[in-house]
Amino acid sequence: MAAGEGRTPATAGRAGRVRPDGRRAIAGRLSWGLADQAASSASNFLVGMYVARSLGLASFGVFSLAWVTYGVVLGVSRGLATDPLVVRFSGAPDASWRVATARSSGTALGVGAALGAVCAAGGLAAGGDVGTAFLCLGAVLPGLLLQDAWRFAFFAAGTGRKAFANDVVWGVVCIPALVLAARAGSVAGFVLAWGGSAAVAAGYGCLQSGIRPRPSRARAWLRGHRDLGYRYLVENVGVSGAAQLRTYGLGAIVGVGAVGVVRGAELLLGPFLAVLMGLSLVTVAEAARVLRQVPHRLAGFCLLLGAGQAAAALLWGAALLLVPDHLGEHVLGTVWYPASELIVPATLGVAGAGLGAGAAAGLRALAAARRSLRCQMFASACYAGGGLGGAAAAGAVGSAWGVAAATAAGSAVWWLQLRSALRARPRDPIPEVRTP
C-alpha cells in the first residue's frame, strides 16, 4: 500500500470495524501461515528425529551445534534482508513488491555466501567431526537462506499458499536425502541432506515467484533500509547468539551430550518452536495490515496472537507428559529418557516466548526498531544468563529452568514496551512503503 493510502472498502467500515470479508481474508492468510508452519515443523522434527535415532547422543550434539549456528546466520539474513521487506512491503503494490523481493532475496543469497565461507573456513581450522559438519554447513547456507527469503516474500505478498508449497517441496526432497545420509552414518551427510534439499526448494521458489534474486543490488537494499535493517540485525543476532552461547556454554560446562539432551527436548516442542522462529512470516505482515486498516485494534490483535501461542504450547506440553516411555524411545531413541525430564521447564519457556512474541509482532509492525532492540537485548541477556547459570547449578535440567524464568521476564518487558509505543504513536500515520 502506497504512502497516504487509507482504509480499503473491503476491510474497514465507517466506525473502523473490520468487515466480515476482511476478517475472512485475515483468517485465510493466517490459515496458510499455520499450514506453512506445520510443514516447516514436520520437516524440522523429521530431520532431528532421524539424526537422533541414527547417530546417538554425542553425534546428535555435534549436529545440534551446526543447527544452532545456522540459527545465528538466519538471524543475520532476516534482519538485513527479509524483516524490512515484511515491515515495508506487506500489502504493497505488486510492482513495488517484485522489485523489493528481487533485492531482498539477493541480499539473503549474498549473506549466505559470505557467512558460508566463514563457516567453511572455521570448519577447516577446527577439524574432526565438528569441523567437517561446519564445512558442510558453509556449503549449504546460501540455499538455506534463499529458501527462507522466499517464505517471507510470499507472506508479505499475502500468498502464503506458495510458502506452504515451498516448504512441502523441501520436506519431500529431504526424505530420500535423509535415507541416503543414514547409510553414510555421519553428521556431515545429514547436514548436506538437510541443506541440499533446501537448495532444491530455493530453486523452486524462483519458479514460483518468477523473480531472479539480485545480489548485485544488495548494497542498494541495505542502504535504503539501514534505519530498520541494522537494528533488526542486532536484535536477531541477539536472539540466535544467546541460543548459541547457551549451547556452547552448556557443552563446555556439562558436556556435548547435554547439548543433545536440550535439543531433544526442543524437538518434542518442535511445532511451537517452529511457529516462534517463523513468527514474522505471518504475524508481522498481518499486524502491519491491521495497523494500516484499523490501527486501534493492533493491541488486541497482538494479545490474541501471544495468548493463543502460549495456551497452545501449554496444551502440547501437557500432552507430552502423557506419552509412554516406549513410544518416546521409538521417536528419539535413547535421547528420549534425559530429554523427557526437561518437558515441564521447556514448555514453560516456549509458552513465555509465545506470549512475548505477540508484543514483538506489534513493535515490528509499528517499525519501533529502537524499542524492539532494547527488548530483545534484555531478553537475550536473560536467556543466556539463565541458561548458563542454570547449567552451572544443575546441568541440563537447571539450564532449562533458567531459560523458563528468562522468557517470563523477557515477555513482560516486550508488553511494557508495546504499551509505551502505542501511547507515544501519533493518531493517524500511515506506515511508509518505499522502494529501496
C-alpha positions, 0 to 999 in steps of 0.5 A: 500500500502506497504512502497516504493510502487509507482504509480499503472498502473491503476491510474497514467500515465507517466506525473502523470495524473490520468487515466480515470479508476482511476478517475472512481474508485475515483468517485465510492468510493466517490459515496458510501461515499455520499450514506453512508452519506445520510443514516447516515443523514436520520437516524440522522434527523429521530431520532431528528425529532421524539424526537422533535415532541414527547417530546417538547422543554425542553425534546428535550434539555435534549436529545440534551445534551446526543447527544452532549456528545456522540459527545465528546466520538466519538471524543475520539474513532476516534482519538485513534482508527479509524483516524490512521487506515484511515491515515495508512491503506487506500489502504493497503494490505488486510492482513495488513488491517484485522489485523489493523481493528481487533485492531482498532475496539477493541480499539473503543469497549474498549473506549466505555466501559470505557467512558460508565461507566463514563457516567453511573456513572455521570448519577447516581450522577446527577439524574432526567431526565438528569441523567437517559438519561446519564445512558442510554447513558453509556449503549449504547456507546460501540455499538455506537462506534463499529458501527462507527469503522466499517464505517471507516474500510470499507472506508479505505478498499475502500468498502464503499458499506458495510458502506452504508449497515451498516448504512441502517441496523441501520436506519431500526432497529431504526424505530420500536425502535423509535415507541416503545420509543414514547409510553414510552414518555421519553428521556431515551427510545429514547436514548436506541432506538437510541443506541440499534439499533446501537448495532444491526448494530455493530453486523452486521458489524462483519458479514460483515467484518468477523473480531472479534474486539480485545480489548485485543490488544488495548494497542498494537494499541495505542502504535504503533500509539501514534505519530498520535493517541494522537494528533488526540485525542486532536484535536477531543476532541477539536472539540466535547468539544467546541460543548459541552461547547457551549451547556452547556454554552448556557443552563446555560446562556439562558436556556435548551430550547435554547439548543433545539432551536440550535439543531433544527436548526442543524437538518434542516442542518442535511445532511451537518452536517452529511457529516462534522462529517463523513468527514474522512470516505471518504475524508481522505482515498481518499486524502491519495490515491491521495497523494500516486498516484499523490501527486501534485494534493492533493491541488486541490483535497482538494479545490474541496472537501471544495468548493463543501461542502460549495456551497452545504450547501449554496444551502440547506440553501437557500432552507430552507428559502423557506419552509412554516411555516406549513410544518416546524411545521409538521417536528419539531413541535413547535421547528420549529418557534425559530429554523427557525430564526437561518437558515441564521447564521447556514448555514453560519457556516456549509458552513465555516466548509465545506470549512475548512474541505477540508484543514483538509482532506489534513493535515490528509492525509499528517499525519501533526498531529502537524499542524492539532492540532494547527488548530483545537485548534484555531478553537475550541477556536473560536467556543466556544468563539463565541458561548458563547459570542454570547449567552451572547449578544443575546441568541440563535440567537447571539450564532449562529452568533458567531459560523458563524464568528468562522468557517470563521476564523477557515477555513482560518487558516486550508488553511494557514496551508495546504499551509505551509505543502505542501511547507515544504513536501519533493518531493517524500515520500511515506506515511508509512503503518505499522502494529501496 
